[in-house]
Amino acid sequence: MYENLDTLQMAQAMARHASARQAVLARNVANADTPGYRAMDVPSFAETYETTPPTMRATRPGHLQPSGADRAVEVTGAGSEPAPNGNSVSLETEMMKASEVRHESGIALSIWSNSLDILRAGLGRIR
């Protein structure tokens, strides 16, 4: 019953997005000295969440076709000016993006935690 709450699903999607973006940023930093490497980034969570069609609830088995697996987060070029060796990774930019990811994952964790606190209070099980 409580595993399909929209708020918890949104928090989970936000955490998954932060994880995917952190992996891409880590790959950028790891390849900071690789000649010809182009920096990559993931579209913002707001963009990916808005383009994902809303999920509808089935009222009985067979009512709606299964939606399939979650849509993979696409990686796009960061578009920064390359260095003379063709590498476009800027460590300062990557650190700023990593800070954004940390903030995004903190928001997801806060939403998740507060939602569970509300559920516990509703059930009469306050910590």
ABEGO torsion letter per residue (X at the ends): XAAABAAAAAAAAAAAAAAAAAAAAAAAAAAAABBGBBBBBBBBAAAAAAABBBBBBBABBGABBBAEBBBBBBBBBAGBBBBAAGBABBAAAAAAAAAAAAAAAAAAAAAAAAAAAAAAAAAGBBX
